[in-house]
Amino acid sequence: MRRTRIGAGFLAAALTLSACGGAGENDSSGTQAADSAVGVTKDTVVIGSHQPLTGPAAPGYSKISVGARAVYSAINDGGGINGRKIDYRVEDDGYNPTKTVEVVKKLVLQDKVFAIVGGLGTPTHSKVVDYLNTEGVPDLLVSSGALAWDNPQKAPMTFGYQVDYTREGKIQGKYIKDNLAGKKVGYFTQNDDVGRDTQAGLDQFVKDQTVVRQGYDSANTDVTPQLSALKGAGAEVVVCECIPAFTALAILAAAKIGYKPQFVVSSIGADPATLSGLLQDFAKRGGASVSSGQLLAGLIGTGYLPDVAQTSDPWVAYFKGIHDKYIPKEPLTNTLFYGMVQAYTFGQALKAAGPDPTRKKIVDAMSSGSLKGPGLTPFGFSKDSHSGYTGAYVFKINPDTTTTVIQQPAVTDRGTGAITPYSGERVTPDQVNLLGK
């Protein structure tokens, strides 16, 4: 493959936002009325999200809100939730924590949203979680697997969505220990809670096999030094806990230096369709031409939602129907599907909050343990846990970029508990009946 050159230069900074004031939902009598609930009118619920529509995480992730908006459109066209349509407002933070603080403050103080839903990113969302909790704003279905979102005592308004990085790391680690025993392992992880939480899980199983640990900063797209270090240490297996752009960059950098490890990639960066597009795009920018199928063949990934290629799955078929009606020109990727499922899950919680939703009622609905849906493992939501999906399955990418499940879904905890197979029965779209059809 010809030498690939990827332009660097994304800046990220951190700014902690001090809290100011309370949620302010009570009327003069101290009783909350529906019309006085922040972000709620008799016919509308206003919600907001911060998303990387530009910047280093935009490749792939910018489509999450596109999928979510399609589902909200379907909900609204079906009459809304309890007669209220969802007004979904998305602000671009560029995966820059300083910008995240700015746009979330705008959504809360100017747009007066009822809730923040699906705010994306570990380094970004960590800068607003305390603010949202102090303000009493529901902070739901965070698009990140950091353990920080599962802290009901410190952050009672915040709930995760995807499987957390430690659970996923445990499942990856056990798979490597059982199936790649004796091989030297290297870690390539993001330099924040993504990497730290993942390593806490991996180390329970493959610490003795691990020979090198390399991190990356999303502000620097040149990862050749890290891949060279992994190669130099003799790592035969590289665990990549990376956002999609950096999974693709790692694969290209490895190819450039003639390094062919077994990549094991987490759910945040293992969507074959997204990776295929990124590999071709990044290579083209560097003046090269690559075969995505050749580069991805054999890659091992983890997931907790059904693959969109599994058209016989009732939930895939359901969301494909929404996709084909509202966003038919968008490629139906697992990343897009992620946003669709996330929006549908919020719709369930809003419905469960009843005809007069308040911020307290939506938090109670999230904590009820009643939320179901497309996942192949269950949510962990309860009064004592705000974790999202609680496990994952393992798959391998085929030469045609389809996937094959090589280990069935399993669940575990965020500590040192056992990993156990999960075969619980999933509900169907008809059973949930969110659209009233």
Disulfide bonds with the S-S distance in Angstrom:
Cys240-Cys242 2.07
